[in-house]
């Protein structure tokens, strides 16, 4: 089994920062988004086609999806795309990301149904959505497992409970209930230029990381990622009545106690300090992940067998699970989520011990 | 006018609806925003209008008659009014005697229609009339208003040429298929008659009078020729250059488009692109010919409005045509800004924008020394396909107009970076304030999608107000309304007053509208009195009661 270090997975990437060097953190309620960028040479803009417009999908049995690539360019499927069609057919979802060669058809037999009792196969549709991020862990875990067409149902049931949408085995029920809210959610986040990846935090803990093949690709999938994928986190936060932290107000009061400046200067200092605090908190969380090492297991189902095609690996470590599509050590797409049950404090303790161990001098006399 | 019938109980509900209504009316656009499709936006506007109508039928029309109401809002209000017929809905504000019997209903509709025509132009009015057809609305009132409007146009010859099919379509709907045939038949007989008097049976003359002549202010033969032209039954009609300076040119263009100057560009393109045109094979049958012909037409035509010429800047350059455009005559700030964003803001363009802002400055503006924050984040660019650059053009121009309107001083702060960090700009603005000449109002031009963290600006404003004890008005002006907010403005916090505008013209009425919070009833009375005094008529010839 291979291993992959977290720092290696996101190599070449860096957080988008403001002119003062602070990481730009976009927030809503208890959710934060940090955008990643890279140097232009690492954004393979001309190599891959748009996954949302260059593919059509069909199936001929439950639990499988075939993607036909119309373009003369390769396509990388974003992690866990769903086909939600108006055709009289059973909606299906992918449990992973994938790769489709130019002008070919690729079939993934480890897909799953996402619409309970609905019957029928879909034909030539491009009605794609993304599976909510809170389902990701269970779906990544089912890669390489025998689960049949119903493999996604448990994750939909979990989403239904967490979002109070009573979705059962029907992902469309969740979307129908929250579509309007999710649209509004898109509005809160702005895609910076030259976006290559996204880190999402909930309550100050990193819960999802995505790295895309190019700036163009990131632009193409941005709306769907924010609305369909990460939107579920905001829905859950809202249901839990989570709010922003009023960081500025608290910081202002602290600064006021220690400074005699006029109000404007105090406001300016408090703003600077607030941004620094947010930056250092996020930086700290990213720093913690740098020590992670994932076990990487080759995933072959549906992926190209050509020796020159990018390879897919399932990534697992304590607390995190994900996937990387990689080629000659260049990581095109990375998708990692925190395990729901994982308490990062446990990792912190382990890391702290490791750091101490590294600092200790070798035993000598 | 009788007293308003508005009850105290209704007042509370109407007050909030009015405030929301004015916000929606001046900010609502059918075009997509960065986040919402055109359909979402339209549905949100329609739902709001239906809600207002249900509350009191006069409410949407009163709001649609306000200066600065958007074309889309006014169109939807009128469409809703026509759909519901004269007797539909209930008057809960104005006394029904005034509304129905004293012609206030008519005046309200015509004021709104006037608003639509003057502020947005004929295409908006025609689109409304086409929507009547789509919605299968053809009651007596709508019919008379449509006919009065079309036949009452002083520039009907030009409009007939430019919007021929659309106007014919509207008239066919209003008259009905059978009556249209009868009218065309009588008209074609009349134009070949000698002498000034109309000749025909009593019934024929009655039809002509009822359908055309009582609305048309001019020679009846001219009206008949225009009718035949509109319906393409004018094969044997002669348009003398004296009476029909434009249609006579149009007739020439049917054979030869070179050298034609007073026929609109799109009309000439329509003619030459038909395979039946004698010059089609030499001027339009391949890409090279097409480009050359387009360039020739662009160069020759002299009736293109300055605003359109400005909008055509990029395509004119692409066609390789050098055409001098007097940008200072342009009145459409969107055209000027969009040209700037797409090409570059030349000195000439900036000077034209500046002069236009000077012309549009708000007279008697309440505030003399103001601070302005302009949101420059990505979402202000607008929707990629349908309304690109519109929000930022509105914000930029509004900032300029505001700065001209404030008599003693103005500071402008632009947000920095790609995300919406209004809070830092707010502090930046305060830093530039002259302590001896403090701001008496602050305007924040933003779509309201704050994400440095949501609520941060509100926190900063609240702290500043409580620490300094200053309580100046802080207005959040949004160039868009959001579908998810029910076509209303997305508010950045409780510390600001929101308003939506699509044009700085709407600014002063919006600020005035805040006054209605103090005395809603008085405000409504004033609006109704203004409607009553408005000089609008269904036709220029006579007044008709329907």
Interface residues (C-beta under 8 A of the other chain):
Chain A: X18 X19 X24 X25 X26 X27 X28 X29 X32 X180 X181 X183 X184 X186 X187 X188 X189 X190 X191 X192 X193 X244 X245 X246 X247 X248 X249 X252 X263 X264 X266 X267 X268 X270 X271 X274 X278
Chain B: X34 X35 X36 X40 X377 X378 X379 X416 X417 X418 X419 X420 X423 X424 X427 X430 X431 X449 X451 X452 X453 X454 X455 X456 X459 X460 X462 X463 X464 X467 X468 X482 X483 X484 X490
